[in-house]
Structure formats: structure tokens, C-alpha cells
Amino acid sequence: MLNISNLTYRVGARMLIDGANVAINPGHRVGLVGRNGTGKTTLLRLITGELSPGGGEIEIPRRWSIGITSQEAPHGPRSLIDTVLAFDKELVSLLAEAETATDPERIAEVHVRLADKEAHTAQARAAVILAGLGFDEAAQQKPCDDFSGGWRMRVALAGLLFTQPDLLLLDEPTNHLDLEATIWLEDYLKNYPGTILLVSHDRDLLNRSVDEILHLENAKMTLYSGGYDKFEETRRMRLEQNEKQRAKQSAKRADLEQFINRFRAKASKAKQAQSRIKMLERMQPIAEHSEEGSISLMFPAPDALSPPLISMDRAVIGYNGKAVLSNLSLRLDPDDRIALLGANGNGKSTFVKLLAGRLEAMAGDVSKSGKLRVGYFAQHQTDELDMSATPVLEMQRRRPQDSETAIRSHLGRFGFGQEKALTKISSLSGGEKARLLFALMTVAKPHILLLDEPTNHLDMDSRQALAEAINAFEGAVVLISHDPYIIELTVDRFLLVEKGRVAPYDGDMDDYRDHLLNSAANQRATARKEARARSSNSNEDERKRAAEKRQALGPLKKKLSAAEKQVATFEAQRNKLRASLADPKTYGKDVHKLLDLQKELGAIEKNLASAENDWLSLQEEFEQAQSESRVA
């Protein structure tokens, strides 16, 4: 059991966790939720021991192994599959020792432990996880250094999942995943055999993968049963009940105070007044719930434009003369709400860049309305911000024709009040930077919003505000997101980007989820089959090598066997002669025969010594050859 008792942690003067208590049973999957900055990541670091609490205790069973998401991407020349296998340091050590150990007892211990760890399936399990996170068989054999930082962060997640720790601590694991990998992760975590503590703002992930929610709010922790939707409902009911009790208590306090003020001075009522004073002192006030500041987003309405906004006819797009998407024939109208489906690397972002005007068609026709304005959001745009500037200054640079009042008013639509509008961008949180990008992309009142993974770094309330803003927007929206909840809440049709094409997808998100999980099941079966084939081929190669070794050692082994037989023959002859010479009857016979027996014994002993020397030499030669064959 993970047991947290009276935990306290302070950052400077701010109390982040205050007297928190919670117990998480083995095998339970718990979602850790709360607004950005409430201390969720801090709690994970306290559990791992990276941080020390200001007070209280965190108790974890000694036998439990703990794994936490890495903030650093792996790198190096090793293949992805070998990189993932290397995350299990015990497995790597055992496999190396199995090749070099000579002590029979230690060899037995190593092989028992390897069997416990199911070492024979390690490569297949690593391949299944990598496939689920978007790496096909060919990619798994490529060097880690061939991939970008975002893809290598997926490898880090794969390595963590492969080690299968008893306590799995996941901090926003979907930030570097696409929708397809996120859906696979949902299914994987749902069947995880250990204990999970998952920090996430992905509602679907929390609904499908965990069975309890730990809410961190106002420095306190509360554990709720069920997924996120159940948590919201239970919490709302609890707050409503709390408010009713608070109102009832306030009314009671008012009655008591009125009685005390009225009868305090009357002798006949003095005792009653004193008893009510004591009752009032004992009454613990029920605190009013303090909701942390709410977030609001509002995209300005564009001018009306006649449809279509964009139309394509057999368009081809790509890079450096190489096509990524071909035969694009479709149109985009002002009332469209579209989500792009398809695994990373299939061309979703390339298609969005065409819509944004950042990429020209290599062939075919692409027509756009002359007055079309496009708002384009992508996470990499954060790197383009001037970190030393303020939101107001960044906006003024892009809209020098607008008044400061208009700029401040627009920033206010995205939660930037007077203080935040004058805060350096470097001091803003990830979510605040994302909201600034929303403000910058919509200041010109675009007719189309192109949103490429807009929910990264947004907490649950900000995601809800984004969904409401998208639904209230009067223009067209094209969305790429790993958050199924946002997709289901905001779009009404899908385009599937796959195999170099962009085509309508007629199903809904449940259909697409089933499609992906079926594909994942097929990938797992294929990975197991390939692993068995590799294992079979490896065993066959090993058998061939063993046969070659036996064949090479065969003649030497025959000589050694012949030498052993020769020694045995001379020993038998010697023993027979010694028996005859030890018999008293021999000495009563012919003296010449006795001398012959003694001469024969001397010759036999000489031959035996020579045969033993030959046998020892052959034995050393055979053992040396065996040793060399093992090294080879």
C-alpha cells in the first residue's frame, strides 16, 4: 500500500500540500488531478524521494519497484528495441552473467531469475509496446539518434512501461503522443498489473484507465472512487451538500447571536444566554468553498465569406519534390468542424500547413477566397515568442495599428488581466503561453482556425474553456488532437489521413477507437509471431553452431577416447601381473618364469606411464578447444 500521512510541503512562503492523508491499495489505478500549479508533479517527486517533505510520511512497501516518466529523451546508436530492453537493468545484467557465469549454483540462480522475468518473451513485449506507441517493425530496428526529441520521449515511455514497476508514476504521458497512441495507452493501462498514479488532463484517459481519482485542491487531497466523470458528479454533489450545511449553520449562528444579544443582560435568561455562547464557541464554521480562478476563452467572430473557403482538385503536397499526400480533392466551408485522424507521420500537419498557406501544392489546384484569413496554432510556435517581452508588447508588435485598449481587451478574452498582460512571457506557465498563442492567432478575426494539438499544457478547466470557445466560434475549424474528449465535443466530421491520402471517415470516435484497438491486437499477434520466428531462427542457428563445434571437436574426442581405452588396457594388464606376483604359489615354480613376469610388469608399467602422458596431453588439448569454441 502507498500510504501518505499528514504530508506537508511548502515552496517558499506558499503552502503547496498541507496535512494531506491518503492510502492507495496495491493494484489500484489512480488519476491525480488538479489545476496547473497545485502540486501534482511535486507529489510524484515526493513519492520517489527526489524531494523531501516538510512534514508527515510517505510509506511504500520495501519490495516495490518504482518507475516514473522521464523528463529526458534517450539517445545513442542502439536500435529502439535494444534501447527499450536496456531500461530493464536487471534483465541486461542477468543476460550478461548467463554468458559468463561458471559456478553451477549461480548459473542455476540466474536462469531461475530469468525465467521469473520471462526473459524469453522480453523482445516480443518490447516490440508490442513500441508498436502501440507508433513504431513499426522497421522503425524499431533504427538507431535512437535517427528520431526527433518528441519521438524519443515516446521511447522513454516505452522503456518505462517495459520495466513494469510495481508503482507506476505517470506525469502527463500523452503530451508527446498522437490520438492513436493515446488510445493504445488507455487500453494498456486498463490492464496494467501494478499500481498506477497518473497525472493527466485527458478526460477520456481518466475515464477509461483508472478506477479512482485523487483530487489536489487548496493544498488538500481527496480520494474519489470511479473515473473522472464520476469524480465530477460526486464532487459537485459534495460541494452542494457542503453549501447547504454551511447555509444551515449560518442561519443557526444568526439565531444564537440574536438570542445572546437580546437576553445577555436579563438575569432570568442569563444561563440560557451563557449556554448559547458556549454552543457558538464550539460550533466549527464550515468553510465556504474557494474555487480557484476560472478560465475563459473567446474567439472573435469573423466577417462573413461565401463558401467554399478553400477548395482542392487533385492537389499534391510534400517536401523537396517528394510527395507526402496526393490526389487531394475536397473543400472547406465556413460551418465545417473537422478533426484529422491518422497516426503521426502520415501527413496531418503537412495538410494543415497547406491550409495555413505555409506550404504550396506541388501539383493540382488549390483555390482560396481572396479575403480569407487563417488562424494557425501549433505548439512549436512557443519557440517563436520573445521570452523577454510581455503579452501586451508581443501583441503590439504584431498589431501596431491597434490601440492599447483594443489589445488589452483582446487579451482579456483569453484570461490575461492587467497583471498577467504585463508579465514577462518567460514567467508564464505552459498553459498561459498556449492561451497567448490563441490570442495572437485570432487577433485578426480569422475565418478558419487550424489547431494542431492545442491541448498540450492545458489543464482540465482550460480544455473545457477551449471546447466552449470552439463551439461558439462562427468560422471553420480543423483540429488535430490526442484528446478524444475535445474531438467528440467540438467536431461533426472526420478526415482520415493515411497511406498518402486524405479521405472522409464515416464512423464516430467509438468506431475509430475499436478500429485502432483491433489493429493493435493484430500488431501484438504479429510481434509475437515475429519474436517466435526470431527465437526459432536463433535456436536453429545455435543448434547449427553446436553441431559445427561438435564436428570440429569430434576427431580430438575420438583420440581422447582411444587414449583412455589404452590406459585402461595397460592398467588391467598391470593389475593382473601384480596379482600373479603377489600369489605365494608363483614363487614355488620355475624361477625363469618368475623373472619373465617381473620383466613383463616393468614393460607394462613403462607403457602405462607413456599412455597416461598421452591421455593428459589430449585432455588438455580437448579442454582448450572446448573453451575456444564457447568464446566463439
C-alpha positions in Angstrom: 0.0 0.0 0.0 1.1 3.6 -0.7 0.3 5.4 2.5 0.6 9.2 2.8 0.2 10.5 6.3 -0.1 14.2 7.3 2.1 15.2 4.3 3.2 18.8 4.2 5.3 20.6 1.6 6.0 24.3 1.2 7.5 26.2 -1.7 8.9 29.4 -0.2 6.0 31.1 1.6 3.4 29.1 -0.3 1.9 26.0 1.2 1.6 23.5 -1.7 0.4 20.5 0.3 -1.0 20.9 3.8 -1.5 17.9 6.1 -2.6 15.5 3.3 -3.7 11.9 4.0 -4.4 9.2 1.5 -4.0 5.4 1.2 -3.7 3.7 -2.2 -4.2 0.0 -2.2 -1.9 -2.4 -4.3 -3.1 -2.9 -7.9 -5.3 0.3 -7.9 -5.1 2.7 -10.8 -5.5 6.3 -9.6 -5.8 9.5 -11.6 -4.2 12.5 -9.9 -6.0 15.7 -11.0 -6.0 19.4 -10.1 -5.3 22.7 -11.8 -1.8 23.5 -13.1 0.5 24.6 -10.3 -1.4 22.8 -7.5 1.5 20.4 -6.8 0.7 17.2 -8.8 4.2 16.8 -10.2 5.7 17.8 -6.8 3.7 14.9 -5.2 5.2 12.4 -7.6 8.7 13.7 -6.8 8.0 13.4 -3.1 6.9 9.8 -3.6 10.1 8.9 -5.4 12.2 10.6 -2.8 13.6 13.2 -5.1 12.1 15.8 -2.8 11.8 15.7 1.0 8.6 16.6 2.7 8.4 19.4 5.2 6.3 17.1 7.5 4.5 13.8 7.5 5.4 10.5 6.0 5.1 8.6 2.7 5.3 4.8 3.2 5.8 2.4 0.4 6.4 -1.4 0.7 10.1 -2.1 0.5 9.7 -4.8 -2.1 8.0 -2.4 -4.5 9.9 -1.1 -7.5 9.0 2.5 -8.6 9.1 3.9 -12.1 8.4 7.5 -13.1 8.1 9.2 -16.5 11.5 10.6 -17.6 12.0 14.3 -18.5 14.9 13.4 -20.7 14.8 11.6 -24.1 17.1 8.6 -24.6 19.7 8.8 -27.3 22.6 6.8 -28.8 23.4 4.5 -31.7 21.4 1.5 -30.3 18.2 0.4 -32.1 14.9 1.4 -30.5 14.2 -2.2 -29.5 17.6 -2.5 -27.8 17.1 0.9 -26.1 13.9 -0.3 -24.6 15.3 -3.6 -23.5 18.2 -1.7 -21.8 15.7 0.1 -19.5 15.5 -3.2 -17.5 18.9 -3.1 -16.0 18.4 -6.3 -14.0 17.5 -8.2 -17.2 20.5 -6.8 -19.0 22.8 -7.8 -16.1 21.3 -11.3 -15.9 21.7 -12.0 -19.6 25.3 -10.9 -19.5 26.0 -13.0 -16.4 24.3 -16.0 -18.0 27.0 -15.9 -20.7 30.0 -15.7 -18.3 29.0 -17.5 -15.0 30.9 -20.7 -14.2 29.6 -21.6 -10.8 26.9 -24.2 -11.2 24.8 -22.8 -8.3 25.0 -19.2 -9.6 24.1 -20.3 -13.1 21.0 -22.0 -11.7 20.0 -18.9 -9.8 20.5 -16.7 -12.9 18.3 -18.9 -15.0 15.6 -19.1 -12.4 15.5 -15.3 -12.2 15.5 -15.0 -16.0 12.5 -17.4 -16.0 10.8 -15.3 -13.4 11.3 -12.2 -15.5 10.0 -14.1 -18.6 13.2 -13.2 -20.4 12.3 -15.4 -23.4 9.4 -13.0 -24.2 11.3 -9.7 -23.5 11.9 -8.8 -27.1 8.3 -9.6 -28.1 6.9 -7.5 -25.2 9.2 -4.5 -26.0 8.1 -4.8 -29.7 4.4 -4.8 -28.7 4.8 -1.6 -26.6 6.8 0.2 -29.3 4.3 -0.8 -31.9 1.5 0.6 -29.7 3.3 3.9 -29.4 3.7 4.3 -33.1 6.9 2.5 -34.1 6.6 -0.2 -36.8 9.0 -3.1 -37.2 11.3 -1.1 -39.5 11.5 1.8 -37.1 12.2 -0.4 -34.1 15.5 -1.5 -35.8 16.7 2.1 -36.5 19.1 3.9 -34.2 17.6 6.0 -31.5 19.5 9.0 -32.7 17.6 8.9 -36.0 14.4 10.2 -34.3 13.4 13.7 -33.1 13.0 14.6 -29.4 9.3 14.0 -29.3 9.6 10.6 -30.8 12.4 9.7 -28.4 10.2 10.7 -25.5 7.9 8.0 -26.7 10.8 5.6 -26.5 11.4 6.7 -22.9 7.7 5.9 -22.1 8.0 2.6 -23.9 11.1 1.8 -21.7 9.2 2.7 -18.5 6.2 0.5 -19.4 8.5 -2.4 -20.4 10.1 -2.4 -16.9 6.6 -2.8 -15.4 7.4 -1.3 -12.0 5.1 -2.2 -9.0 4.3 1.5 -8.7 4.0 3.3 -12.0 4.1 7.1 -11.8 3.0 8.8 -15.0 3.2 12.6 -15.4 1.2 13.7 -18.5 2.2 10.7 -20.6 0.1 11.7 -23.6 1.9 15.1 -24.2 4.1 13.5 -26.9 1.5 11.1 -28.2 -1.0 11.3 -31.0 -4.6 10.2 -30.8 -3.8 6.7 -32.0 -1.0 6.1 -29.4 -3.2 7.7 -26.7 -6.0 5.2 -27.4 -3.5 2.3 -27.2 -2.2 3.7 -23.9 -5.7 3.8 -22.5 -6.1 0.1 -23.2 -2.7 -0.8 -21.9 -3.1 1.0 -18.6 -6.5 -0.5 -18.1 -4.9 -3.9 -17.9 -1.7 -2.9 -16.1 -0.9 -5.4 -13.3 0.7 -3.0 -10.8 -0.4 0.2 -9.0 -0.7 3.4 -11.0 -0.7 7.1 -10.1 -1.5 9.0 -13.3 -1.3 12.8 -13.7 -3.4 13.8 -16.7 -5.8 16.4 -18.0 -7.1 13.9 -20.6 -10.7 13.2 -19.6 -11.1 10.0 -21.7 -7.8 8.6 -20.4 -9.0 9.2 -16.8 -12.5 7.7 -17.5 -11.2 4.6 -19.2 -7.9 3.7 -17.5 -8.3 4.5 -13.7 -10.7 3.4 -11.0 -10.1 6.2 -8.5 -9.4 10.0 -8.7 -7.2 11.8 -6.3 -8.0 15.5 -6.4 -5.4 18.0 -5.2 -7.0 21.4 -4.5 -6.3 24.2 -2.0 -3.3 22.2 -0.6 -5.6 19.2 0.3 -6.1 15.8 -1.2 -9.4 14.0 -1.6 -9.8 10.4 -3.0 -12.9 9.6 -5.0 -14.0 6.3 -6.5 -14.6 5.9 -10.2 -13.3 7.7 -13.3 -13.3 11.4 -14.0 -16.9 11.9 -14.9 -17.9 10.1 -11.6 -15.5 12.3 -9.7 -17.0 15.5 -11.1 -20.5 14.4 -10.3 -19.6 13.2 -6.7 -17.6 16.4 -6.1 -20.4 18.6 -7.3 -22.9 16.8 -5.0 -20.4 17.1 -2.1 -20.0 20.8 -2.7 -23.7 21.4 -3.0 -24.2 19.5 0.3 -21.4 21.4 1.9 -23.0 24.7 0.8 -26.4 23.6 2.2 -24.8 22.7 5.5 -22.9 26.0 5.6 -26.1 27.9 4.9 -27.9 26.0 7.7 -25.0 26.6 10.1 -25.0 30.3 9.2 -28.7 30.6 10.0 -28.2 28.7 13.3 -25.3 31.1 14.2 -27.5 34.1 13.4 -30.3 32.7 15.7 -27.8 32.1 18.5 -26.3 35.5 18.2 -29.7 37.2 18.1 -30.7 35.3 21.3 -27.4 36.2 23.1 -27.7 39.9 22.1 -31.3 40.0 23.2 -31.1 38.3 26.6 -27.5 38.6 27.7 -28.4 41.5 30.1 -31.5 39.8 31.5 -30.9 37.9 34.7 -33.8 35.4 34.0 -32.2 34.5 30.7 -28.5 34.7 31.7 -28.0 31.0 32.0 -29.6 30.3 28.6 -27.5 33.1 27.0 -24.3 31.7 28.5 -25.1 28.2 27.2 -25.7 29.6 23.7 -22.4 31.5 23.9 -20.6 28.2 24.7 -22.6 26.5 21.9 -21.5 29.2 19.5 -17.8 28.8 20.5 -17.9 25.1 20.0 -19.5 25.4 16.5 -16.8 24.9 13.9 -17.6 27.1 10.9 -18.0 25.2 7.6 -15.6 27.0 5.2 -17.0 28.4 2.0 -15.6 26.6 -1.0 -12.9 28.6 -2.6 -12.8 27.9 -6.3 -9.5 28.8 -7.9 -9.8 31.4 -10.6 -11.8 30.3 -13.6 -10.5 30.4 -17.2 -12.4 31.9 -20.1 -11.6 31.9 -23.8 -13.4 33.7 -26.6 -12.5 33.6 -30.3 -13.7 36.8 -32.1 -16.3 36.3 -34.9 -15.0 36.7 -38.5 -16.6 38.6 -41.3 -18.9 36.5 -43.5 -17.4 34.9 -46.6 -19.1 32.9 -49.3 -18.3 29.2 -49.5 -16.1 27.5 -50.2 -13.3 29.0 -48.2 -10.7 26.6 -49.7 -11.1 24.0 -52.5 -8.7 21.5 -53.9 -8.6 19.4 -57.1 -6.1 16.6 -57.3 -3.6 18.5 -55.3 -0.2 17.0 -54.4 1.9 18.2 -51.4 5.2 17.3 -50.0 8.8 18.4 -49.4 11.9 18.6 -51.7 10.0 17.2 -54.6 8.8 14.1 -52.7 5.0 13.8 -52.3 3.6 13.2 -48.8 -0.1 13.5 -49.8 -1.6 13.1 -53.3 -4.9 13.4 -55.1 -6.4 15.9 -52.6 -9.9 16.8 -53.9 -12.1 18.4 -51.2 -13.4 21.7 -50.0 -13.7 23.6 -46.7 -16.8 25.6 -45.9 -17.4 28.3 -43.2 -19.5 25.9 -41.0 -17.1 23.0 -41.1 -15.9 21.4 -37.9 -13.3 18.7 -38.9 -11.0 16.5 -37.0 -8.0 14.9 -38.8 -7.4 11.3 -37.8 -4.3 9.2 -38.6 -1.0 8.3 -36.9 1.8 10.7 -36.6 4.0 10.8 -39.7 1.1 10.2 -42.1 0.8 13.9 -43.1 -1.8 15.6 -40.8 0.5 18.5 -40.0 1.6 18.7 -43.7 -2.1 19.0 -44.7 -2.7 21.8 -42.1 0.4 23.7 -43.4 -1.2 23.7 -46.9 -4.4 25.1 -45.4 -2.4 27.7 -43.5 -0.6 28.8 -46.6 2.8 27.7 -45.3 3.2 25.1 -47.9 2.4 25.3 -51.7 1.0 22.5 -53.7 3.4 20.6 -55.9 0.7 19.8 -58.4 -3.1 20.1 -58.9 -5.2 23.1 -58.0 -5.8 24.8 -54.6 -8.2 27.8 -54.6 -8.8 30.1 -51.6 -11.1 33.0 -51.1 -9.3 36.3 -51.7 -10.3 37.8 -48.3 -9.6 34.6 -46.3 -7.8 35.0 -43.0 -6.4 31.9 -41.3 -5.6 31.4 -37.6 -2.9 28.7 -37.2 -1.9 27.2 -33.8 1.0 24.7 -33.3 3.0 24.0 -30.2 6.3 24.8 -31.9 5.2 28.4 -32.2 6.0 28.9 -28.5 9.7 28.9 -29.5 8.9 31.9 -31.8 7.8 34.0 -28.8 10.1 36.7 -27.4 10.5 35.4 -23.8 11.7 38.8 -22.6 8.6 40.6 -23.9 5.1 40.8 -22.2 1.8 39.7 -23.8 0.9 43.3 -24.5 4.2 44.0 -26.2 4.1 40.8 -28.2 0.6 41.8 -29.4 1.6 45.4 -30.2 4.5 44.2 -32.4 2.1 42.1 -34.5 -0.8 44.6 -34.5 0.9 48.1 -34.5 -2.3 49.6 -35.9 -4.4 48.6 -32.9 -4.8 50.8 -29.8 -3.6 49.5 -26.4 -7.2 49.4 -25.3 -8.1 47.1 -28.1 -5.1 44.9 -27.5 -5.8 44.7 -23.7 -9.5 43.9 -24.5 -8.5 41.1 -26.8 -6.0 39.6 -24.3 -8.7 39.7 -21.7 -10.8 37.3 -23.8 -8.0 34.7 -23.1 -7.6 35.3 -19.3 -4.9 37.9 -19.4 -6.0 40.5 -16.8 -4.0 43.7 -16.1 -1.2 41.9 -14.1 -0.8 38.9 -16.4 -0.8 41.1 -19.6 2.3 42.9 -18.2 4.1 39.7 -17.0 7.2 38.5 -18.9 6.4 35.6 -21.2 9.3 33.7 -19.7 7.4 33.7 -16.4 4.2 32.4 -17.9 3.2 28.7 -17.4 2.9 26.4 -20.3 -0.9 26.8 -20.3 -0.7 30.6 -20.2 1.7 30.5 -23.2 -0.7 28.4 -25.1 -3.5 30.9 -24.3 -1.3 33.7 -25.5 -0.8 31.8 -28.8 -4.6 31.5 -29.1 -4.9 35.3 -28.6 -2.2 36.0 -31.2 -3.7 33.7 -33.8 -7.2 35.2 -33.5 -6.5 38.9 -33.2 -7.1 39.3 -37.0 -10.5 37.6 -36.7 -9.7 34.6 -38.8 -12.3 32.7 -40.9 -10.6 29.3 -40.2 -9.0 28.0 -37.0 -6.3 25.4 -37.6 -5.5 23.8 -34.3 -2.6 21.3 -34.2 -2.5 19.7 -30.7 -3.9 22.8 -28.9 -4.5 21.0 -25.5 -0.9 20.3 -24.5 -0.1 22.1 -21.2 -3.8 23.0 -20.7 -5.5 21.8 -17.5 -9.0 20.3 -17.4 -10.8 23.7 -16.9 -8.8 25.3 -19.7 -9.6 22.4 -22.1 -13.3 22.8 -21.2 -13.0 26.5 -21.9 -11.3 25.8 -25.3 -14.1 23.4 -26.2 -16.7 26.0 -25.4 -14.8 28.7 -27.4 -14.5 26.4 -30.4 -18.2 25.6 -30.3 -19.1 29.3 -30.1 -16.7 30.3 -32.9 -18.6 31.3 -36.1 -16.0 30.2 -38.6 -14.5 26.9 -39.7 -12.3 24.6 -37.5 -9.8 22.0 -38.4 -8.5 20.1 -35.4 -5.7 17.7 -34.7 -5.7 16.4 -31.1 -4.7 13.4 -28.9 -7.7 14.3 -26.6 -10.7 12.3 -27.8 -13.0 14.3 -25.4 -12.2 17.6 -27.2 -12.7 15.9 -30.6 -16.1 14.4 -29.6 -17.2 17.7 -28.1 -16.3 20.0 -31.0 -16.3 18.3 -34.4 -19.0 16.8 -36.6 -17.0 15.1 -39.3 -13.6 13.4 -39.7 -10.9 13.1 -42.4 -8.6 10.1 -42.2 -5.0 10.9 -43.3 -3.5 7.6 -44.2 -1.4 6.0 -46.9 -0.7 9.2 -48.7 -4.4 10.2 -49.0 -7.0 12.3 -47.2 -10.4 10.8 -47.2 -13.7 11.1 -45.3 -14.1 8.7 -42.3 -17.7 7.8 -41.8 -17.6 6.4 -38.3 -17.5 8.1 -35.0 -14.8 8.1 -32.3 -16.0 4.9 -30.8 -15.7 3.2 -34.2 -12.2 4.7 -34.7 -11.2 3.5 -31.2 -12.4 0.0 -32.0 -10.5 0.1 -35.3 -7.3 1.1 -33.6 -7.6 -1.4 -30.8 -8.2 -4.2 -33.3 -5.2 -3.0 -35.3 -3.1 -3.0 -32.0 -4.3 -6.6 -31.3 -3.1 -7.6 -34.8 0.2 -5.8 -34.2 0.7 -7.7 -30.9 0.0 -11.0 -32.6 2.4 -10.1 -35.4 5.1 -9.0 -33.0 4.7 -12.3 -31.0 4.9 -14.3 -34.2 8.0 -12.4 -35.4 9.6 -12.8 -32.0 8.9 -16.6 -32.0 10.3 -16.7 -35.5 13.4 -14.8 -34.4 13.7 -17.1 -31.4 13.2 -20.2 -33.6 15.8 -18.9 -36.1 18.1 -18.1 -33.2 17.7 -21.6 -31.7 18.2 -23.1 -35.2 21.4 -21.1 -35.6 22.5 -22.1 -32.1 21.9 -25.8 -33.0 23.9 -25.4 -36.2 26.8 -23.8 -34.4 26.7 -26.5 -31.7 26.8 -29.2 -34.4 29.7 -27.5 -36.1 31.5 -27.3 -32.8 30.8 -31.0 -32.1 32.0 -31.9 -35.6 35.2 -29.9 -35.1 35.9 -31.5 -31.7 34.9 -35.0 -33.0 38.4 -36.3 -34.1 40.1 -35.0 -31.0 37.4 -36.6 -28.8 38.0 -39.9 -30.6 41.7 -39.7 -29.9 41.0 -38.9 -26.3 38.6 -41.9 -26.1 41.2 -44.2 -27.7 43.9 -42.9 -25.2 41.5 -43.6 -22.3 41.0 -47.1 -23.5 44.8 -47.7 -23.9 45.4 -46.5 -20.4 42.6 -48.8 -19.1 44.1 -51.8 -21.0 47.6 -51.3 -19.6 46.1 -50.8 -16.1 44.3 -54.2 -16.4 47.4 -56.0 -17.6 49.5 -54.4 -14.8 46.9 -55.4 -12.2 46.8 -59.0 -13.5 50.6 -59.3 -13.3 50.7 -57.8 -9.8 48.1 -60.3 -8.7 50.3 -63.1 -10.0 53.4 -61.8 -8.4 51.5 -61.4 -5.1 50.4 -65.1 -5.1 52.8 -67.3 -3.0 52.3 -70.2 -5.3 54.1 -68.3 -8.1 57.3 -68.5 -6.1 57.3 -72.2 -5.8 57.5 -72.8 -9.5 60.0 -72.1 -12.3 62.4 -69.3 -11.3 62.9 -68.2 -15.0 59.1 -67.8 -15.3 59.1 -65.5 -12.3 61.8 -63.4 -13.9 59.8 -63.1 -17.1 56.8 -62.0 -15.1 58.8 -59.3 -13.4 60.3 -58.1 -16.8 56.8 -58.0 -18.3 55.5 -56.0 -15.4 58.2 -53.4 -15.8 57.5 -53.1 -19.6 53.7 -52.7 -18.9 54.3 -50.0 -16.2 56.5 -48.2 -18.7 53.9 -48.4 -21.4 51.2 -47.3 -18.9 53.2 -44.2 -17.9 53.6 -43.3 -21.6 49.9 -43.8 -22.3 48.9 -41.7 -19.3 51.1 -38.8 -20.5 49.5 -39.1 -23.9 46.0 -39.1 -22.3 46.8 -36.0 -20.2 48.1 -34.1 -23.2 45.0 -34.9 -25.3 42.7 -34.0 -22.3 44.3 -30.5 -22.0 44.1 -30.1 -25.8 40.4 -31.0 -25.8 39.5 -28.7 -22.9 41.3 -25.8 -24.6 39.4 -26.4 -27.8 36.1 -26.5 -25.9 36.9 -23.2 -24.2 37.7 -21.6 -27.5 34.5 -22.8 -29.1 32.4 -21.3 -26.2 34.1 -17.9 -26.7 33.5 -18.0 -30.4 
